[in-house]
């Protein structure tokens, strides 16, 4: 067992994969000890930044997402700080940037190691990710299987293509971005919320359901098509 571990550690791909696992473990450990700010403190966080607040919101939100902070909290916080519509826009920008960062890190640190060791069913699963289109990414994003950042890292280690992954991530994130940002705005300023700002959430949810249904029908037809 020990000689096998030593051989693995001599492989650059194994070292990079170990770094990826260490990164994820460190982010998870930090989340356990860091205290998140109170809801009443959130609206005042952007005041010292002035005109840089939107940039800080997108970049900071993206870094928190790749650090495995739940997207729900970040979207609520941005809604409380900036309001429903602006908060939702910044949350979507942060989600897209975080998806690109997480995917890239997973691809650089983990893809070579994973590709050289998948066999049998895992190889077929990896092939499924490689063939995925936007609808497939939306389906995976909507499944409550893991956090937003962890899913981005995981996709990078597969054969998935980046462009469909980013587009699917953006579409799947839209309904909850508007919904949670409106809820965050209600927490930050209960008397100033225009709940019509949450309307895109319902529209995005309906659109996502239609897209997923279309993908499901296409998959059924493909499986029953004569070879």
PyMOL commands that set and color helices and strands:
alter all, ss='L'
color gray80, all
select helices_A, chain A and resi 2-10+12-33+39-42+47-66+71-82+84-115+120-131+134-142+148-157+162-188+190-192+195-224
alter helices_A, ss='H'
color red, helices_A
deselect
rebuild
show_as cartoon
